[in-house]
Amino acid sequence: MKNYFSKVDIRGIKIINKQHIARYNEVGKEFRHKILAIIGRFKIVRELAGFIPKSKRIKITGENKFPRLTINDFKIYRDKIKRDTCITLMATMKR
């Protein structure tokens, strides 16, 4: 990005809601989610999943078992060491 922009600022975003993190870890151990993770690697499966009505999809994925998140449940890191532990990154650039 620095080849095209005069200023680049990259930050990491992390969920800090403890209930959400605990539920995420529990869900990852469930058999159905292991299967969903495997078949979800195929592009056609991801595209077809978009046609499943949201109410049905939520029951399949278990999204309804997660606490609702607000802006206060996230932390933004600028420091490179902490930023590199984040799954989600954001960048702002200036020409």
N, CA and C of each residue as an Amber inpcrd file, in Angstrom:
protein
   285
   0.8200000  -1.1820000   0.0000000   0.0000000   0.0000000   0.0000000
   0.8690000   1.2530000   0.0000000   2.0360000   1.1550000   0.6170000
   2.8990000   2.3290000   0.6960000   3.4440000   2.7280000  -0.6650000
   3.3730000   1.8190000  -1.6410000   3.7850000   2.1540000  -3.0010000
   2.7910000   3.0990000  -3.6630000   1.5500000   3.1170000  -3.1880000
   0.5010000   3.8910000  -3.8280000  -0.0320000   5.0420000  -2.9880000
   0.2430000   5.0180000  -1.6950000  -0.2940000   6.0440000  -0.8100000
   0.8200000   6.6720000   0.0170000   0.6940000   7.9730000   0.2890000
   1.7190000   8.6690000   1.0740000   1.6290000   8.3350000   2.5530000
   0.4210000   8.0150000   3.0070000   0.2400000   7.6700000   4.4230000
  -0.6330000   6.4290000   4.5340000  -0.1540000   5.4490000   5.2860000
  -0.8940000   4.2160000   5.5040000  -0.9290000   3.9600000   7.0070000
  -2.1160000   3.7310000   7.5340000  -2.2740000   3.4370000   8.9550000
  -3.0670000   2.1330000   9.0740000  -2.4330000   1.1000000   9.6260000
  -3.0800000  -0.1980000   9.7660000  -3.3370000  -0.4550000  11.2490000
  -4.5450000  -0.8890000  11.5320000  -4.9260000  -1.1960000  12.9150000
  -5.6070000  -2.5500000  12.9670000  -5.5310000  -3.1760000  14.1300000
  -6.1860000  -4.4570000  14.3360000  -7.4380000  -4.2880000  15.1690000
  -8.4340000  -5.1260000  14.9030000  -9.6900000  -5.0850000  15.6450000
  -9.8950000  -6.4500000  16.2860000 -10.1940000  -6.4370000  17.5760000
 -10.3710000  -7.6930000  18.3110000 -11.6210000  -7.6150000  19.1810000
 -12.3530000  -8.7270000  19.2480000 -13.5010000  -8.8180000  20.1560000
 -12.9620000  -9.0410000  21.5700000 -13.4660000  -8.2600000  22.5120000
 -13.0040000  -8.4040000  23.8980000 -14.1310000  -8.8420000  24.8350000
 -15.3190000  -9.1110000  24.2870000 -16.4600000  -9.5660000  25.0860000
 -16.1910000 -11.0100000  25.5330000 -16.0200000 -11.2190000  26.8280000
 -15.6380000 -12.5430000  27.3580000 -16.6990000 -13.6110000  27.1310000
 -17.9830000 -13.2270000  27.2180000 -19.0440000 -14.2040000  26.9700000
 -19.0300000 -14.6660000  25.5080000 -18.7920000 -13.7400000  24.6000000
 -18.7350000 -14.0780000  23.1800000 -17.5520000 -15.0040000  22.8960000
 -16.4070000 -14.6970000  23.4530000 -15.2130000 -15.5170000  23.2460000
 -15.4240000 -16.9220000  23.8040000 -16.0050000 -17.0130000  24.9990000
 -16.2580000 -18.3290000  25.6090000 -17.2310000 -19.1360000  24.7560000
 -18.2850000 -18.5000000  24.2780000 -19.2700000 -19.2020000  23.4360000
 -18.6430000 -19.6290000  22.1130000 -17.8180000 -18.7800000  21.5460000
 -17.1230000 -19.1060000  20.2950000 -16.2620000 -20.3560000  20.4810000
 -15.5550000 -20.4330000  21.5960000 -14.7130000 -21.6010000  21.8690000
 -15.5480000 -22.8650000  22.0800000 -16.7090000 -22.7280000  22.7310000
 -17.6070000 -23.8750000  22.9220000 -18.1550000 -24.3620000  21.5870000
 -18.5920000 -23.4390000  20.7680000 -19.1820000 -23.7820000  19.4720000
 -18.1580000 -24.5060000  18.5910000 -16.9310000 -24.0680000  18.6420000
 -15.8900000 -24.6840000  17.8200000 -15.6720000 -26.1480000  18.1280000
 -16.0640000 -26.5900000  19.3070000 -15.8870000 -27.9870000  19.7060000
 -17.0720000 -28.8630000  19.3100000 -18.2050000 -28.2440000  18.9490000
 -19.3970000 -29.0100000  18.5930000 -19.1970000 -29.6990000  17.2480000
 -19.6920000 -30.9190000  17.1510000 -19.5180000 -31.7380000  15.9480000
 -20.0830000 -31.0560000  14.7040000 -21.2920000 -30.4750000  14.8280000
 -21.9060000 -29.8690000  13.6460000 -21.0760000 -28.7090000  13.1090000
 -20.3880000 -28.0030000  13.9920000 -19.5640000 -26.8840000  13.5420000
 -18.2620000 -27.3610000  12.9090000 -17.7820000 -28.5030000  13.3440000
 -16.6110000 -29.0750000  12.6810000 -16.9700000 -29.4680000  11.2560000
 -18.1500000 -30.0500000  11.0790000 -18.6300000 -30.4190000   9.7410000
 -18.8500000 -29.1630000   8.8930000 -19.5070000 -28.1460000   9.4800000
 -19.7430000 -26.9010000   8.7460000 -18.4330000 -26.2420000   8.3280000
 -17.4260000 -26.3140000   9.1810000 -16.1310000 -25.7240000   8.8480000
 -15.4900000 -26.4370000   7.6640000 -15.6440000 -27.7570000   7.6070000
 -15.0570000 -28.5340000   6.5080000 -15.7860000 -28.2450000   5.1950000
 -17.1200000 -28.3510000   5.2080000 -17.8410000 -28.1510000   3.9440000
 -17.8890000 -26.6730000   3.5460000 -17.7190000 -25.7940000   4.5080000
 -17.7170000 -24.3600000   4.2210000 -16.4940000 -23.8990000   3.4520000
 -15.5110000 -24.7520000   3.3110000 -14.3120000 -24.4110000   2.5310000
 -14.5960000 -24.3790000   1.0330000 -15.6900000 -25.0120000   0.6340000
 -16.0310000 -25.0690000  -0.7850000 -16.8530000 -23.8410000  -1.1680000
 -16.4220000 -23.1630000  -2.2000000 -17.0730000 -21.9260000  -2.6290000
 -18.5550000 -22.1440000  -2.9430000 -18.8770000 -23.2240000  -3.6000000
 -20.2680000 -23.4850000  -3.9780000 -21.1610000 -23.5990000  -2.7460000
 -20.6410000 -24.1860000  -1.6660000 -21.4150000 -24.3280000  -0.4300000
 -21.6600000 -22.9490000   0.1830000 -20.6310000 -22.1120000   0.1950000
 -20.7920000 -20.7530000   0.7440000 -21.8030000 -19.9440000  -0.0670000
 -21.7570000 -20.1120000  -1.3960000 -22.6990000 -19.3800000  -2.2420000
 -24.1270000 -19.8740000  -2.0380000 -24.3090000 -21.1770000  -1.9360000
 -25.6440000 -21.7320000  -1.7290000 -26.1990000 -21.3730000  -0.3530000
 -25.3230000 -21.2290000   0.6260000 -25.7620000 -20.8760000   1.9790000
 -26.4730000 -19.5230000   1.9880000 -26.1330000 -18.6680000   1.0370000
 -26.7840000 -17.3670000   0.9410000 -28.2630000 -17.4570000   0.6020000
 -28.6960000 -18.5990000   0.0650000 -30.1020000 -18.7880000  -0.2880000
 -30.9310000 -19.3710000   0.8560000 -30.2710000 -19.7860000   1.9270000
 -30.9980000 -20.3140000   3.0830000 -31.5940000 -19.1310000   3.8440000
 -32.8840000 -19.1680000   4.1490000 -33.4820000 -18.0600000   4.9110000
 -32.7340000 -17.8290000   6.2270000 -32.6090000 -16.5720000   6.5960000
 -31.8190000 -16.2050000   7.7750000 -32.2710000 -16.9470000   9.0280000
 -33.5650000 -17.1060000   9.2310000 -34.0540000 -17.7820000  10.4400000
 -33.5760000 -19.2340000  10.4980000 -33.5190000 -19.8990000   9.3590000
 -33.0360000 -21.2910000   9.3040000 -31.5180000 -21.3380000   9.4730000
 -30.8310000 -20.3920000   8.8030000 -29.3630000 -20.3460000   8.8720000
 -28.8830000 -20.1190000  10.3110000 -29.5990000 -19.2670000  11.0320000
 -29.2250000 -18.9760000  12.4230000 -29.3290000 -20.2350000  13.2860000
 -30.3560000 -21.0490000  13.0360000 -30.5030000 -22.2920000  13.7990000
 -29.4020000 -23.2880000  13.4540000 -29.0150000 -23.3380000  12.1910000
 -27.9680000 -24.2700000  11.7600000 -26.6170000 -23.8670000  12.3360000
 -26.2990000 -22.5870000  12.2470000 -24.9770000 -22.1150000  12.6760000
 -24.8880000 -21.8680000  14.1790000 -26.0340000 -21.6670000  14.8330000
 -26.0200000 -21.3800000  16.2620000 -25.7260000 -19.9250000  16.5760000
 -25.8730000 -19.0520000  15.5680000 -25.6100000 -17.6230000  15.7760000
 -26.4560000 -17.0390000  16.8960000 -27.6530000 -17.5960000  17.0900000
 -28.5610000 -17.0730000  18.1090000 -28.0650000 -17.3440000  19.5320000
 -27.0720000 -18.1880000  19.6900000 -26.5410000 -18.5090000  21.0180000
 -25.4320000 -17.5580000  21.4540000 -25.0750000 -16.6290000  20.5720000
 -24.0300000 -15.6590000  20.9010000 -24.6490000 -14.3940000  21.4660000
 -23.9630000 -13.7510000  22.4200000 -24.4780000 -12.4750000  22.9290000
 -24.4010000 -11.4120000  21.8350000 -25.3230000 -10.4780000  21.8660000
 -25.2870000  -9.3720000  20.8970000 -24.1150000  -8.4690000  21.2410000
 -23.3870000  -8.0790000  20.2200000 -22.2080000  -7.2470000  20.4280000
 -22.5210000  -5.7870000  20.1600000 -21.8330000  -4.9200000  20.9060000
 -21.9290000  -3.4750000  20.6840000 -20.5250000  -2.9650000  20.3910000
 -20.4190000  -1.7180000  20.1100000 -19.1080000  -1.1270000  19.8200000
 -18.1530000  -1.2640000  21.0120000 -18.7030000  -1.3450000  22.2170000
 -17.8730000  -1.4790000  23.4160000 -17.2480000  -2.8700000  23.5620000
 -17.6870000  -3.8260000  22.7370000 -17.1670000  -5.1900000  22.7980000
 -15.9540000  -5.3950000  21.8950000 -15.4640000  -4.3290000  21.2930000
 -14.3100000  -4.4000000  20.3990000 -13.2130000  -3.4700000  20.8780000
 -11.9890000  -3.8330000  20.5590000 -10.8520000  -2.9690000  20.8710000
 -10.0300000  -2.8260000  19.6000000  -9.5410000  -1.6290000  19.3630000
  -8.7160000  -1.3530000  18.1920000  -7.2850000  -1.1530000  18.6590000
  -6.3740000  -1.8690000  18.0050000  -4.9580000  -1.8070000  18.3710000
  -4.1530000  -1.1560000  17.2540000  -3.3190000  -0.2310000  17.6330000
  -2.4130000   0.4160000  16.6790000  -1.0160000  -0.1770000  16.7940000
  -0.6270000  -0.5640000  18.0070000   0.6970000  -1.1320000  18.2670000
   0.8880000  -2.4040000  17.4290000   1.9890000  -2.5110000  16.7120000
   2.2160000  -3.6220000  15.7890000   2.1540000  -4.9820000  16.4740000
   2.7220000  -5.1240000  17.6450000   2.7440000  -6.4220000  18.3280000
   1.3220000  -6.8650000  18.6650000   0.5180000  -5.9890000  19.2430000
  -0.8730000  -6.3370000  19.5650000  -1.7140000  -6.4640000  18.2990000
  -1.4570000  -5.5930000  17.3220000  -2.2060000  -5.6200000  16.0700000
  -2.0310000  -6.9460000  15.3480000  -0.8480000  -7.5140000  15.4170000
  -0.5630000  -8.7610000  14.7140000  -1.2670000  -9.9690000  15.3350000
  -1.8800000  -9.8050000  16.5100000  -2.6450000 -10.8970000  17.1160000
  -4.1140000 -10.8470000  16.7020000  -4.4980000  -9.8190000  15.9620000
  -5.8910000  -9.6240000  15.5600000  -6.1900000 -10.3680000  14.2640000
  -7.4060000 -10.8930000  14.1780000  -7.8510000 -11.5620000  12.9550000
  -8.3130000 -10.5340000  11.9310000  -8.9140000  -9.4520000  12.3940000
  -9.4480000  -8.4240000  11.5050000  -8.5340000  -7.2050000  11.5130000
  -8.2050000  -6.7480000  10.3330000  -7.3880000  -5.5420000  10.1910000
  -8.1710000  -4.4910000   9.4130000  -7.8350000  -3.2420000   9.6670000
  -8.4030000  -2.1570000   8.8620000  -7.2690000  -1.2090000   8.5040000
  -7.4010000  -0.5850000   7.3740000  -6.3630000   0.3490000   6.9280000
  -7.0180000   1.6340000   6.4480000  -6.3770000   2.7240000   6.7820000
  -6.7590000   4.0170000   6.2040000  -5.5560000   4.5210000   5.4310000
  -5.8290000   5.0510000   4.2690000  -4.7510000   5.5300000   3.4140000
  -5.0350000   6.9540000   2.9550000  -3.9450000   7.6590000   2.6440000
  -4.0590000   9.0100000   2.1150000  -3.0930000   9.1200000   0.9440000
  -3.5860000   9.6870000  -0.1460000  -2.7250000   9.8670000  -1.3250000
  -1.7500000  10.9760000  -1.1240000
